[in-house]
Amino acid sequence: MMQYSIQANVVPKNIHPSSLRLGGRNPAGDEISFTNYYMELNGKPYLAICGEFHYSRYPEVNWGAEINKMKASGINILATYIFWNHHEEIEGLYDWQGNRNLRKFIELCRDSGLYVILRIGPFCHGEVRNGGLPDWLFGRTFDVRSNDEGYLHYVRRLYAEIGREAAGLMFKDGGPVVGIQLENELNAAAALWELTAKQGDEYLSGGSRGSEGVKHMRHLKELAIEAGLEAPIYTSTGWDRAPVLEDEVLPLYGGYAYTPWSISAHNQLQQPTREYLFDSYHDEGVDGDFTPPYPKEKYPFACCEMGGGMQTWYLSRFQVEPESVSAMSLMKIAGGCNFIGYYMFHGGTNPVGRSGYLNESTTPRITYDFQAPIGEFGQIRESNHQLRLLHYFLRAFGDRLAPLPTVLPEGATELTPENTDTLRYALRTDGKSGFIFVNNYQDHVEMKGHDDVQFDLQLSEGNLILPQYSSLTVGRKASFMLPFQFDLSGLLLHYATAQPVTVMDSGEISTFFFVMPEGIDGEFVLAAAGIESILSDAGVVRLEEDGIYCIIVPHDGSAMIRIRRTDGNETRIYAMASHEASMLWEVETGIEKSEGESGSERISTSTLDNGRRRLFFSETPLVGMAEGLELYSYGSHEFSFREYRHETDEQEWLTKKKDCRITVQREGWFETCYVQIPAKEIKMDVKRIHDHKALVSLEPEILDNVEDILLKIDYTGNVGYAFSEGRLFHDHFYNGAPWEIGLSRFKEAIQGGEIVLETTPLRKGVMKVAQDAAMAVEQVFEGEQTAKFHQVSAEPVYRVTMTSRMKKL
């Protein structure tokens, strides 16, 4: 047994009202405020879970569905860039219609119960041409991102346009907009100047520096307020010592596992980052990597750009490991972050402008999938399954976590990313209760597993050793959190070798859901006080001599632990195997119909916030709506989902979808719904023209009766191009993963029924100037090169909306 001891007898954190002059109240009386450690909603800790989704990179018709997917993923604040050149590509001609309808997008967020942060620029970056600044803004007598009145004149005009579009939707008006981000990465980063011809070495100005930079940020805030963009939260990116308006703006941070900007033709190997080493972001006594230009404990440590993925760059091809995303979240939370934010959480597609492509030339022209937790065509990725469990935990137990300080073991800040021998762990605790955070993921490093791990926590009321009755093995790429001295509706859970996820409380019955990390048996140790008896449908239950109960559940299966209490109530623990937990969805659906209503047409139109919270297990992604559930099945026309129901009454499921068969079966604690819809037959012909070029012929009705058709392209090459009638409509930088195209996005482009796929060669070798070339710049390649399409397939995406109601007796 390898024991790790940590001194956790700490005093509670000094938490007090923040010096930030932020906050506000809406007409309903809801109030946002800040302490120096966390955000508050109505005087209680509110842990922001913020995800980036760019409306102008997605079809307007699909916004509502995708916003609901984000909410089902646990997001409670949606952030979006407002790209200047997406709205005023031609000087004086603003476009706020269709896919650029900012007002409609904000209203849909409101209807789904999400808050909104508008990142208003004017400089955004976001891998957009000129960082979002229009081409016509250059060649003037002023410098961009400066305090020159000529530049500020155009910024004032832009902000006024945004203010008109968002009028009445600010938090103070009862709307969802709680935050405004000013500029982006001022002094810290710039974007390629896309007017120039040579890629990769000519950049825009990083913006005004020093006192001028502070002055510039103040100008922007004043202009935003002047335009009616008044919100309880103003933010700015704070990394690389960007200028911060002290006590006026909340500085935001982030971190990425993949840093393609560090790659060049002469340096093609990314070094491991320090993002997966534990730090304390809110403790002056810790000499870590975070050294802001203000006292650490003055403001909450908040993030807006934790890498939810990363876009491939021309010189940097990689596949984002889903473990990198969940481990990033865990590390930030462990370090004292009570406000997490992902860039991106939802991928998208770059629009093509009137003057050409609007992307930054380091990235593909069209695709902006970003390998995000929700993909460019709405795909739910593996990283999403892992993140949801953390998000649901923050939603259910964030008020317990928020006040707890970070405690690092001795030597934690001295570790290097290359260290694979030392177990990485930290605590958040007030000296009495809290959570152990364990991380064994490191980007660009092969980590080792750790066997027979045991923790000795030196708390204020004595030592707590865990586990005591089973072994704990930390696998490669594992990251998880374990609770100790955790309250279970009045019962005391001394510790568990399982991660808390959420709780369902019906008054007499409280059910706590825990996930057992892969390879770790769930050991639950409870104080006997208040317990009459314990039953578990798997594993063993023992009453030890020292008056504690120990329940051990094997990790390869789930178990319901029923605790009968001396007060007559019941507490349940549902210990989930990791595979089952990845299928968990916690959603809200509309209030059920009142007695006397009949038929599936009359559905409650109440907002989701007034609905009821429900727990489902489904491999098929689903979202909650006022109408009920919406499910998205990729490839299969037969699927099922289970709902946890402690009620004994039966319910029936209804749908308006034709020829849909639904059967319901009660199985113990769960009610399983089986769904069968007509299968979509896809008629598609693929003809090889050359190894590197293929013709895909589609039937005219290919998109009938389905939500989408996902084209999956297995190829080897450098860059993949999809053309229709000579027009490029999608592209892909090869990184070894299949290239996916959602055809419904491009139904106008492909209405001719034919797609031409082409790829350029993937090369291993060197380019040389031809010695006998007629032109001195002619080059020849020496080495291996591959450009070949292996297989093209198509997968239907089905969308089914269902409602439930109680059966009449």
N, C-alpha and C positions, 0 to 999 in steps of 0.2 A: 504494500500500500504506500503510495507516494502522497504524503500529507503536506498541504499548503496552509501556512498559518498567517493570519492577517490581523493586525491591531485595528479593531473596529469600534472601540469604546470612544466614540466621538461625541461632541456636543452638537445639538441641533443647529442647523444653518441660520445665520443672521439674515432673516428675510424681512424686508420693509418696503413701503411704497417707493416706487422708482422715481428718480429725479427726471425721467423722461416726461416731457410735457405732451403726452399722448393720451388717447382715450376718448370716450364719448358715449352718448346715450341715444337710443333710437326712440321713435314715438311709442313703442310698446313698453318702454321702460327697461329694456335690456341694456346693460352697461358693460363696456370694454375698458379695462384698466390694466396696469402693469405693476408688479413688484419688481425688485431688482433681480429676481430669479425666474419668474414666469409670468405669462399673460393670464389675466383673469376675465371671466365672464360672469357677471352678476355676483362679484365678490368671491368666486371660487376658482381654483386653478383650471385653466383651459389649455389643453395641449393641442397646439395647432399641428395638423397633418396636411401639409400643403403639397399639391401636385401641379406641375406645369402642363398646360394643354393649349396649343395655339389655334384659335378659331379660324384664322385666315389660312391655315394649312389643312383644313378639313372641310368636307361638304356640309353646307348649312342643313341639309335635310337629315343628316345623321347626328347633329350636335346633341339632341336630347338623349338619344340612346347612349352615346359615349360619355356624357356627363353622368348618367345614371350608373354606368360601369365604374366610373371613378368613385362615386359615392359607395357603391357596393364593395369597392376595394378598401374602404376605410378612410378615404380622403374627406376632410371637412372644409378645406379652403382650396379653391382652384385659382392658380396664378396663370396669367397670360400676358405675353408680350403684345404690344401694339406697334407693329412694324410700320414706320413712317412711309417707306417706299411701297408698301402694299396698299396704301390708301391715297397717296399723292405722288404717284410715279411720274406724272406729268404736272409741272408746276401749275397750281391753281385749280386743278381738276381732282377733287376729292371723290373717293368711291367708298361708300359705307353700305353697299347693297350686297345681297346674296351671301357668299362666303366671307364677306368683309363686314357683315352686319353686327357690329359690336353690341349694339343695344339689345338685339334679340338674344345674343349669346349670354349676356349678363342676366336677362330675364329668365332664360332657361335654367341657369345656375340657381337663381332665386327659387324657381318652381321646384327644383330638386332638393332644396334645403342646404345648398352649399354657399359659404361665403366666397368672396372674390377679392383678389389682389390684382390691380392693374399695373403692369410694368410699362410706364408711359414713355420711356426713353428720355430724350429723342434718340440717343444712341442705345441700341439694344444688343448688338452682336447676333447671337442666335444662329450663326452660320448663314446669315443673310447678306446679300450683296451690300457692301459698304457698311456693314453693321446696322442696316436698316435706313441709313441716310440716303435720300434720293440723289441720283446722279446730278440733277440740276442745281444742287446745293453747292457744288464745287465750282472752281474757276471764278470765285467772287473775291472781293477785296478783303473779306474777313476770313478768319480761321474757324473751322467747325469745333464744337465742344469748347468754346471759349466765351469770355465775357464781352466780346465785341457786340455792340448794339445791333449791328447788321445781322449777326447770327441769332441773337435773342429775339429779334423781330419775327423771324420765321418760326422759332420755337413757340413764341406767344400765340401765333396763328394756329399752329398744330394743336397746342393744348386747348385752345378755344373750341376747335372742332371736336376733340375728344370730350370736352366738358358738355357740349351740346348733345352728343350721342348718349352720354351717361347721365344726363340730367334727371333728377328724381330717383336715381338708383343708388345714391350714397347711403351709408348706414344711418346717417342722421335723418334721412328722409323715409326710413323704413325699408331701404333697399339692401342688397347683399354686399355692396362694395365696402370692405372694411380696411383696405390698404391701398396705398399708392407708392410704387417704387419709382424713385427719381434716378434718371440716367442708368448706367451700368458700367461697373469696373473702371470708373474714372481714375486715371493715372495708372491703373493696374493692367489694363489690356486695351488693345485696339483691334481693328479688323483689316483684312486686306483691302487695299484701295483698288476696286475692281475696274476702274476706268483704265488702269494700266494693263499692259500686255503680258508682262513677265510674272509668272505665278510664284508667290511665296516669299518675296523679300521686300515689297513696298507696302507700307502700312499707313493707315490714317494716324493722325495725332492721338495720343492717349488721353488728351484733354488737359485742361489747366491744372497747374501743380501748386503745392504749398498753399499759401494764403489765398491765392487766386482760385485754387480748386475749391476751397471752402466757400469762397464768395460765389463761385459758380453754382454750387449746390444750393446755396441760399436763394439765388436768383430763380432757380428752377422751382423750388418750393413755393416761392411767392407767386410765380406765374401759374402754378397748378391751382393754388387757392383762388387766384384771380379768375381762373376759368371755371370755378365751381367744383373743382376736384378736391373736396374737403372730406377727409376720412379720419377715423380714430387712430390709424397707424400710418406713419410715413416711414419708408425704409430706403436703404441704399446698400449696395454691396460694399463690404468692409475689408475684403482681403487685400493683401499686398499694400497695406497702409494707405488705402484710398481715403480721400478726405471725408471726415464724419462731422456732421452738424451736431455738436454735443448737446444732449438733452432735447433735441428736436427731431431726430431721426433714429430709428432702431437699425443698427448695422447688422447685416446678414452675411453668413459665411456658407461654406460648403466643402466639398471634397470629391475627388474622382479617382477611381481605380485605374482608369485608362486615360492617358494624357497624350493624345496624338500630336499636340502642339510641341511636344518635346522630341519628336521624331523628325529627322532630316535624311536626305540622301546619303549623308556621310555618317549618320548616327541612327541606325535603324532598330536598335534594341532599347526598349523602354526599361528604365530602372524601376524597381519596386517602390511604391509610395509609402509614406508613414501613416497613411489613413487607418491602418489596422493595428496600430499600437495604442494602448489605452492612454488617455490624457485626461486632465481635469481642466475643463474650459472655464470654470467659474470659481477658481481657488487661487488667490494670490500666493499661497504658500507652496504651490507646485511650479517647478521650473520646467514646464513642458514646451511644446512647439508653438502654442497659441500665445502670442505676445501683442495684444492690441495696443493702440496709442492712448488708452484710457484704462483705469483700474478694472480688472476682470470682473469684479463683483459689482460693478456699477450698473450694468445692464444685463438682461437675460442673454445667454448665448443662443442665438437663433440662426437657422439655416434656410437658404432658399435654393441652393444648388448642390445637394447631395446627388451623386451620379446614379440616377435611375437606370442608366444605360450609357451609351456613347455612340455617336455617329462615326462610321468608318470614314477615314480621310484617305486621300490618294496614296500617301506614303505610309499609312498605318492601317493595316487590316487585322482585325481581331474579332473574336466572338466573345461577347460579354458573358461571364460566368454568373448565373443567377445568384450564387452564394455571395458574390461580391456586393450585390445590392443590399441583401438582407443584413450582411455583416456590417456594411457601412452604417445602416440605420442603428443597429445595436451598439456600435462603437460611439456614435454621437450621443445616443440616449444615455449610455453608461457614463459618458464624460460630463453630463450635466446639461445636455441640450433638452429643453422643454418645448421646442418649436422646430419641428423638422420640415424640410422642404426638398422636393425632388425636381431635378431637371434631367431629362424629361420624365414625366409619368405616362404621357400618351404621345405616341409618334404621330407623324403627319406627312403631308405631301406638299412640296413647294409649288405655288402657283407660277405660271409662266406669264410674264408681264408684257406690256405693249412694246417695250424696248428690248426684250430678250429675257434671258433667265435671271431670276432674282436670288439665286443661291450664291454662297461664297465658293470660289473655285477650288478650294481644297476638298470639297465634299461633292456628292452627286448632284446633278442638275435638278432632279425631280424628287427623289425619295428623301424623306427625313424621318425614317422609321425609328432611329436612335436606339434600336434594340431595347425599347422601353418596356415596362411592365404591361402596358397596353400598346399593341403595335399599330403600325400605320393604317391597317385595315381592321382595327378593332380586336385583333387577336389577343387573348389572355395568355401571357407568358408565364413560365415557371417562376420567375422572380416575383410575379404578382401573388402566386400561391403562398410564397414564403412571407412576403410583406404583410399580407392581410392579417396574419396571426399577431404580428407586432402592433398593427394599427388597431385591431379590436381590443388588444390589451390596453393600449393608451386610452382608448375611448371608455373602457370599463373601469380601469384602475389608475388612470392618470392622476387623479387627485391625491392618491396615496404616494405615487412616485415623485410628483413635482417638487415637494419641499425637501426631498432627501439629498444630502450632499454626496459627492463622489469621494470614495476612499480607494487609493491605489496601494498595492503592495510595495514593499521596499524594492527599489531598483527598476520599477516599471518604466520610468521616463528615460532610463539609460539603454533600453533595448533598441536593437536595430531591426529593420524589416527582414534582414537575412537570417536572424536568429530563429532557428526551428526547434531548439532544444528546450526553451523555457516556456512553461504554460503561461498564457496570457489571460489574466482575469482582473476584475475590479469589482467594487461594491458601490451601491448607493444605499446608504443607511443613516439613520439618526442615532445609531448606537444600540437600538433596541430591536428594530425590525428592518427589513429591506430586501434587497435582491442581489444575487451574485450574477455577474455577467462574465461569460466565458467566450473567448474567440480563438479559433484555430484556423482562420482564413487569412491569407496574405496574398495580395496580387503579385503575379510574376515570380512567385517562390513556391516550391513544393514543400508543404508542411508535413511534419511527422505527427502520428497519433500519440495520445497519452493514455496509458492504461492505469487502472486501479487508483484513480484520483480521489483524494479526500480533502475536505476543507475544515480548518479549525478557525472558527470565527470568535475572536475575543471581544465579546459584547459587554455592555455595562452591567448586565445582570448575570454574567458568567459566560463560560465558553460553550459554544455550540459546534458539535462535530457532525459533519454530514458527508456522504451517507454513512450509516452505521451497520446496515444489514444486507447491503448489496454492493456491487462494484459499479464504478462510474468510469466509463471509457469515453474520452474525447476524440472523436474521429477527425480525419483530415477534412478541412473546409467547414467544420462544424462551428456554429455560433448559436448560443442560447442563453437563457436567463432562468435562474432558479430562485424561488421565494423562500424567505425564512421569517418565522414569527408572523405569519400571514393570517389575517382575520377572515374566517369563513362564516359570516352572518352570526357572529358571537362565539363561534368555536375557534380554538387556536390550533392552526397548522404550524407545528414547529418548523417543518421544512418539507420540501418535495423535490425530488429529482425529475421534475417535469415543469414545464413553463406555463404559467397561467395565461389564459386567452380571453375569456369573457365569462359573464354570469347572467343567468336568466332567473328572475325572482318573481314568483307568483304570490308571495305572501307566506303561505304555509310551507311552500317548497322552494328552496333556492338550489339551483344547479350551477356548479362551477365547472368550467371546461378547461382542461389542461392538455397540453401536447407533450408526449414523451419524445425527446430528441432521438434521432435514429441510433439504435444500438444501446440505448440506456433504459433499463427497467424503471418504471415509476415507483419510487419509494415515498410513501406518504406517511408522515409521523405526526400524530395528533395528540394533544392533551386530552385525557379521559373526562375532564370536567364537563358536565352538560350532555354527555353521551350516554344513551341507554343501550344501544347495540349498533353493530356495523355488519353489513352484508355486502359482498362483492361478487359479481357474476364471473370473475376470473381472478387468478392469483391467490394469494393467501392473506388472511387477516389474523393478527396476533395481538393479544393484550399482554404487554410486557410487565415484569415485576415492578418496575418503577412507575407504573400507572400511566403508561402511554400506549396508544394503539399504533401498530405498524401494519400498513397494507402495502404489499408489493405486487405490482401488475407487470407481467411480461411485456416488453416493448413491441413485440410483433403482433399484438392484438389489442383491441380497445376493451374497456371494462367500465361498467357503472357501479360506483360505490355508493351504497345507501346508508346514511347515518341517521338513525332514529334518535331524536333528542329528548331529554327529560321534560322539556316544555311542551311536548306533543307535536312539534313541527319536525320537518325533515330537511336535512341538507344532503345534497348529492354531489359527488365528484365524478365527472365523466372523463376518464383518462384515455386520451386518443393516441393511437399509433400515428406516427408522422405521416404516413400515406393518407390515412383518413382525414387528418387535420388539414391537409392540403386541399381538401374538397369542401372545407367549411365556408359558408357564406352567411353573414349576419346582415339582414336587410330589413327595411321597413316597408310595409304594404298599407294600402288604404284601410280605413275603418270598415268593418263588415256592414253589409246592408241590413237595414232594420227589418223587423218582422213584417210580412205582408208584401215585400217586394219580390218579384219573381223574374226569371229570365236573366241571361247574361248581359243584356244590353244596359241595364240600369246599375251602373257601378258608382260607388262613392267617388266624388271628385275632390275629397279633402286632400290637403297637401301631405306629403310624406311625414313631415314633422309631427303631424297629428295622427299618424297611423300607429300600427303596432309592430313591435320588433319581433322578428322571427329568425330561427336558425335552421339552415338547410345544409345538407351534404350532397354535393353534386359535382361530377366530373364535367358536366355541361355548364359553362358559365351562365350565371343568372343575375338579375337585378330586381330590386323592389320598385314598384310603381304604385300610384294611387289605384290603378286598376287591379293590381295583383302582382304577378310575376311575369318577367320576360326572360326567355331562355334562348341561348345562341348555341346551336349544335354544329360543330365543324365535322362534316363528313358523314355523320350517322343520322339516319332518319328514325332510329329507335333509341331512346334514352330514358333514364329514370333519375329521380332525386328523392331524398328522404328529408322529412321534417321532424325535428325533435318536438314532441308534444307530450306534456305531462297531463293534459286533459284526457278524459276518457271518452268524450263525445266524438262522433265521427263527422268528417267533412267530405264534401265532394268538390271536384275540380271541373271547371268549365272552360271552353274556348270557342271562339268564333271561327277558328281555322277549319276549313272543310276537310272531311275525310280523316279527321284526327281521332284516334282511339285512345281513351284514357281509362286506366284501371288503377284502383287504390287498394293497398293492402297494409294492414296494421301488423307491425313486427316489434313487439316489446315496447320500448320507449319511443319508437319511431313509426311514422306513417310514410310508406313508400308509394310514390306515384310513378306509374309506367306510362310512357307516351310513345305513340307510334303515328307517324305521318307518312304520306305517300313519298316514296323515294324519287329523287330527281335523276333522270337519265341524261347524262351529259354527252352530247354528240360533238366530238372535236377530232379533227384530223391533224396530225403532225407530219410534215414532210421535210426531210433533210435536204437542204440545198447544197451546203458544204458542211464540213464538221463544225465550222464556226457560225453557220447561218441556218436557220430553220423557219419554215412557214407554218403557222398555226391557223387552221381554218375553223371558224365557229359557226354553229347554226344560228339563225336570226333570233330564235326564241331562247337562247342559252340562259338568259337572266330571268325568265318567267318562273314564277312560283317559288323563288328562293330569295333570301336576303342578299346573297352575293355568291359569286364563284371565285374561289381562290386558286389562281394559277400557280403551280409549284414547279420551279425550273431548277433542275440539277445540271450544273455545268461546271466546267473549269475554264477560267479565262482571267482577264484583267478587269475589264469593265463590260457589263452587260447592258445592251440597249434594246428597248422594245419600241418598234415603229408601227404605225398604221397609216397607210396611204402616204408614206414618206415623211410622216410627222413623228418626232420622238415624243412619247407620252409617259415613259417610265424608264428608270435606269437603276444600276446596282453596281457597287464596288465589290468585287469578289472577295469573300473572306472564308470560304469553305462551307458556309451554311447555304441551304436552299434559298433561291431568290423567289419571293412571293409577290404576286400582283392581284389585288382585288379588282375584278373586272367591272363591278358596278360603278366604281369611281370614274371609269373611263368609257362609259357606254356610248357617249357621243363620239369619242375618238375611234372606237372599234365598230361603229355601226356598219362599216363596209364588210365586216365579217372576216377580216384577215389581219393577222399580226405577224410581223417579221421580227424574229429574234436574232441578234447578232452580238458576238463578243470579240474583243481584241485579245491578242495573245498574252498569257501569263508567262513571263520570261525569267529564266535563271541563267545569267551570263553577263556579258558586257556589250555596250554599244561603242563602236569605233567609227571614226571618219574614214570613208572609202578613199584609198590612196589615189585611185585613178578616176575619181568622180569628176564629172564635168562641172558640177557645182561643189564648192568647197565645203558646204554644210551637209552634203549627203552623208548619211550614216548607215552602217550595216550592223546587224546584231550577230554576235557569236555566242552560241550556247544552246540550251534547251528552251523550247517555247511550246505552249499548249493553248489551244482555243477550240473547245469542243462542247457541244450540247449532248448530254448523256440521256436525259429523259425529261419529258414535259407531261405533267398530269394536272388534273383539275378536281377540286374538292368543293362540293356544295356547302353553303352556310345556310342553315335553317333558323328562322326566328319564329318563336311561338309565344303568344301572350295568353296567360291563363289566370283565371280568378277562382277563388275558393269560397265556399259558404258551408255553414253547418247543415247537416242533414236534418230534415224535419222528422220528428218522432211520429 
